[in-house]
Amino acid sequence: MIKLHDKIFKPYLKEEQILQAIEKMATEIAKDYKDETPLFVGVLNGAFMFVSDFLKAYPYPCEVSFVRLSSYQGLTSTGIVETLLDVPEEIEGKSVIILEDVVDTGRTLKQLVHLFSQTNVKEFKIATLFYKSDMYNGEYAIDYVGLEIPNNFIVGYGLDYNEQGRNLREVYQLNQADMINLVLFGKPGAGKGTQAEVLKEKYNLKHISTGDVFRYNIKNGTELGKLAKSYIDKGELVPDEVTIDMLKDEVEKNPEAAGFIFDGFPRTDTQAEALDNFLESKDMKINATIALEAEDDVLVARLLERGKSSGRSDDQDESKIRNRFDEYNQKTAPLKAFYKKQGKFHSVNGIGEIKEVTERLCAIIDKL
């Protein structure tokens, strides 16, 4: 085990495995380009070790250059790929092989294709040392692959966590043994959203609100968003498989998270089972479900007060509020039984100062 900043990483790939994969790639590419002099273009910063060892293994004449792209600030991708070092000059008519350290979402790859499609190269192909096929959108062909790996956050051999770990000779993956995954329940007005914000900061968790995820996908016109909207427009319920696919995307986009808070999902036994199955496929699990409990009269008063400033009509009518409570009780009662069978259901008093309620929640989480 090693520690970088605040995270623990465990051994994943030995140096010999990496070098064997590179030797295999070099042999495959050499077979295709033995009669010409290809230009290998490494993608900085992550690919510097890979490029060095690849060139040592490549047996024929070749040229080398670099581009530098970035879509990360700290732990997470900004979603915007910035070109920091442009394509080399005088590449017209050459065969270009791009050497990537890792292909996951495909954002950087899309920018690379865009850069080279504006040049007059003879052809260009993509070679990646590590390939996360579960994450990749499949928009462009990956011509040469060293090692196909699952979507785990990795460091070493050029890859970093907050700029540390690039110099490691082997590859390590984030140790998820201490990962905390929570399902947070609570009637409207119980403070679920407020507490989720506090907990995600304290424990480095990713808060996944089903409502927020739906709005994001529909607003941005993703394939899942379009599919969900097609059901909504017809007045039909969005199928469980569409919802769980959206949640899968959120989990897979955040491999560096120390865990997740699921808010608004699951709502049925079937959804709870689907969530368990998905997390199990990622070597993860729900650690606890926590319900913020409060008397209905207290919550009604709280929501009516909130309604004076929120503008929400459903916070201004007591009968609508109590109908929402009834719906919550009907939906969550089976889920309480589901998680009680697993020994994972906890109830917390949701009335009091924000700090007091947080302390009650943390008392449970710290024992997990």
Order of alpha helices (4+ residues) and beta strands (2+ residues): beta-beta-alpha-beta-alpha-beta-beta-beta-alpha-beta-beta-beta-beta-beta-alpha-beta-alpha-alpha-alpha-beta-alpha-beta-alpha-alpha-beta-alpha
